[in-house]
Amino acid sequence: MGTRQIIVVGGSHGIGAGIVRRCLEMGAEVTAFSRTPGETAGLTGVRHHTVDVVNGEIDPSVLPDVIDGLVYCPGTINLGPLRAVKEAQLKEDFDVNVLGAVRTLQASLQGLKRSGNASVVMFSTIAAATGLPMHTCVAAAKGAIEALTRTWAAELSPKVRVNAIAPALTDTPLAEKFLDSDEKRGAMAAKYPLARIGAVDDIAAAAAYLLSTESSWVTGQVLGVDGGMSSIRK
C-alpha cells in the first residue's frame, strides 16, 4: 500500500491548516487548494494549488489518481437579524459552502472510487441543528451540507464514506471579530458546558479520526465538536 493521498480544500488557515498538519503527522501526502498557501507554505508533503472555489473549478488533472481522503473546509460567518438578510448574502454563503463542495466532489469522484476505502469530511455548524438567532445565512447553507452528507454517503457507499463535523465557535481567523478582546473571549467561553471555546486542533483531531481507518464503520454522520453546547444544559 502506498502513501495515503488526502485533498484539503481551504487548507491555508485555521481549521484547514490544522487538518493539513494532522494529515502530515499521519504520514499522508496532501494536495491543498486555496487562494493562498497561508500557514502551510513550505511544509514538506504538501502540494498547493491556487483556486477560488466560488469563481473557479478544481482542475482534475492536478489531482492524485487515487484519492484516499477529501476534506472540504471553506465556510462563512455572515451573522445578522432576519430583517437585514440580503439575497446576495444568502447566495454567497450557498456558493461557498454548497456549490463549491459539489464541484469539488465531482472533480474528485473517480479518484475517490479508485481508493476503495476513501473518506470525505464536510463541515457543518452547530447552528444547523440547534436553533440560534442571527444565523439565517450560515444555517441555511450548512443545513444543505448536512443533507448532502447523508445523500452522498448513501450514493457512494460502500467505497466512499461521507461524514461531516459540526463545530461551535472555534478560535480561527474567520472568528476573530467575535474574539478580539478578553471580555468577548470570557463571555463566549462561559456559554459552553466545557467552559472554553474550541481550538483548531479540537476540530482537526476529529477530522483525522474520520479520515482514518479507525472510523471505517462510520458514514452519513454529523459529528458535533462543540464543547457540549448542542446537547447539554448546565
C-alpha positions in Angstrom: 0.0 0.0 0.0 1.4 3.4 -1.0 1.3 6.7 0.9 -2.3 7.9 1.5 -3.3 10.8 -0.6 -5.5 13.5 1.0 -7.1 16.5 -0.6 -7.8 19.5 1.7 -9.8 22.4 0.1 -9.5 25.6 2.1 -6.4 24.3 3.9 -4.4 27.5 4.2 -5.5 28.9 7.5 -7.3 28.0 10.7 -9.1 24.6 10.8 -8.0 23.7 7.3 -4.3 24.3 8.1 -4.7 22.3 11.3 -6.1 19.4 9.3 -3.2 19.6 6.8 -0.8 19.3 9.7 -2.7 16.4 11.2 -2.7 14.6 7.8 1.1 15.0 7.5 1.5 13.6 11.0 -0.5 10.6 9.9 2.1 10.1 7.1 -0.2 11.2 4.3 0.7 13.4 1.3 -1.6 16.4 1.0 -2.9 18.2 -2.1 -4.2 21.6 -0.9 -6.4 24.0 -2.7 -7.0 27.6 -1.5 -6.5 31.2 -2.6 -3.0 31.4 -0.9 -0.7 28.8 0.7 -1.0 30.7 4.0 0.1 28.7 7.1 1.0 25.6 5.1 3.6 27.4 2.8 6.8 25.4 2.7 5.5 22.3 4.6 7.1 19.1 3.3 4.5 16.8 1.8 2.1 19.5 0.7 1.4 20.4 -2.9 -0.5 23.7 -3.1 -2.7 24.8 -6.0 -4.3 28.2 -6.1 -8.1 28.2 -6.6 -11.1 30.2 -5.6 -14.0 27.7 -5.1 -16.6 30.3 -5.8 -15.2 31.7 -9.1 -13.1 28.8 -10.3 -13.1 25.0 -10.5 -10.5 22.4 -9.4 -8.6 21.0 -12.4 -8.9 17.2 -12.2 -5.6 16.8 -13.9 -3.7 18.0 -10.8 -5.4 15.6 -8.5 -3.8 12.3 -7.5 -5.1 9.3 -9.5 -6.1 7.7 -6.2 -7.7 9.9 -3.5 -7.9 8.3 0.0 -9.4 11.3 1.7 -11.1 14.6 0.9 -11.8 17.5 3.3 -13.9 20.5 2.2 -13.2 23.3 4.7 -14.4 26.6 3.2 -17.0 28.4 5.2 -18.6 31.7 6.1 -19.8 33.5 9.2 -22.4 36.0 8.0 -24.5 36.8 11.1 -27.4 39.2 11.4 -31.1 39.5 12.1 -33.6 38.2 9.6 -34.8 41.7 8.8 -31.4 42.6 7.5 -30.6 39.4 5.5 -29.8 40.2 1.8 -30.3 37.9 -1.1 -26.7 38.4 -2.0 -25.5 37.2 1.4 -27.6 34.0 1.1 -26.2 33.4 -2.4 -22.6 34.0 -1.2 -22.9 31.5 1.6 -24.6 28.9 -0.7 -21.9 29.4 -3.3 -19.0 28.9 -0.9 -20.5 26.1 1.2 -22.6 24.1 -1.1 -21.8 24.8 -4.8 -18.0 24.7 -4.0 -18.5 21.3 -2.3 -20.5 19.9 -5.2 -17.8 21.0 -7.7 -15.1 19.5 -5.5 -16.8 16.2 -5.1 -17.5 16.0 -8.8 -13.8 16.7 -9.7 -12.6 14.1 -7.2 -15.1 11.3 -7.7 -13.2 9.0 -9.8 -10.1 9.2 -7.6 -12.1 8.6 -4.5 -13.7 5.5 -6.0 -10.3 4.1 -7.1 -9.2 4.1 -3.4 -11.9 1.6 -2.5 -11.8 2.9 1.1 -12.0 6.6 0.8 -13.3 9.1 3.4 -14.9 12.5 2.7 -15.2 15.1 5.5 -17.5 18.0 5.1 -18.2 20.9 7.5 -21.5 22.0 9.0 -22.1 24.1 12.1 -23.9 23.8 15.4 -26.4 26.3 14.1 -27.8 23.8 11.5 -29.4 21.5 14.1 -29.6 23.9 17.1 -31.7 27.0 16.5 -29.5 30.0 17.1 -30.7 33.6 16.4 -28.9 35.7 13.8 -27.7 32.6 11.8 -30.1 32.7 8.8 -27.4 32.6 6.1 -25.0 30.1 7.6 -27.7 27.8 8.9 -29.3 27.6 5.5 -26.1 26.8 3.8 -24.8 24.3 6.4 -28.2 22.6 6.6 -27.8 21.8 2.9 -24.3 20.4 3.7 -25.8 18.1 6.3 -28.4 16.9 3.8 -25.7 16.3 1.1 -23.5 14.4 3.6 -26.3 11.8 4.1 -27.2 11.8 0.4 -23.6 11.3 -0.8 -23.0 8.7 2.0 -25.9 6.7 0.6 -24.9 7.2 -3.1 -21.2 6.5 -2.8 -21.2 3.6 -0.3 -19.6 1.2 0.2 -16.4 2.5 -1.5 -16.6 6.1 -0.1 -17.6 7.2 3.4 -19.0 10.7 3.8 -19.3 12.4 7.2 -19.5 16.0 8.5 -18.2 17.9 11.5 -20.4 20.5 13.2 -18.3 22.8 15.3 -19.3 25.6 17.6 -17.2 28.8 17.8 -13.6 28.0 17.2 -10.5 30.2 17.6 -9.7 30.9 14.0 -9.1 33.9 11.8 -12.6 33.6 10.5 -14.0 34.1 14.1 -11.5 36.8 15.0 -14.1 39.5 15.2 -16.0 37.6 17.9 -12.9 37.0 20.0 -10.9 40.3 19.7 -10.9 41.1 23.4 -10.5 39.3 26.7 -14.1 40.3 27.6 -15.5 38.7 24.5 -13.5 35.6 24.9 -14.6 35.2 28.5 -18.2 35.7 27.6 -18.1 33.2 24.8 -16.3 30.6 26.9 -18.9 30.9 29.6 -21.7 29.8 27.2 -20.2 26.3 26.8 -20.5 23.4 29.3 -16.8 22.7 28.9 -16.1 26.4 29.7 -14.0 27.2 26.7 -14.2 28.0 23.1 -12.9 25.5 20.5 -9.3 25.2 19.4 -8.2 24.4 15.9 -6.8 21.1 17.0 -10.1 20.0 18.6 -11.6 20.1 15.1 -8.5 18.8 13.3 -8.4 15.8 15.6 -12.0 14.9 14.7 -11.3 15.2 11.0 -8.2 13.0 11.4 -10.4 10.4 13.1 -13.0 10.5 10.2 -10.2 10.2 7.6 -8.6 7.3 9.3 -9.4 3.6 9.2 -10.5 3.8 12.9 -13.8 5.3 11.6 -14.2 2.6 8.9 -17.7 1.8 10.0 -18.9 5.4 10.2 -20.7 7.1 7.4 -23.6 9.5 6.9 -23.0 11.1 10.3 -22.7 14.7 11.6 -20.2 14.8 14.5 -20.8 17.6 16.9 -17.5 19.0 18.2 -18.9 21.9 20.2 -18.0 21.8 23.9 -21.3 20.2 24.7 -23.4 23.2 23.6 -25.7 21.3 21.3 -26.8 18.6 23.8 -26.0 19.7 27.3 -27.6 22.4 29.6 -25.9 23.4 32.8 
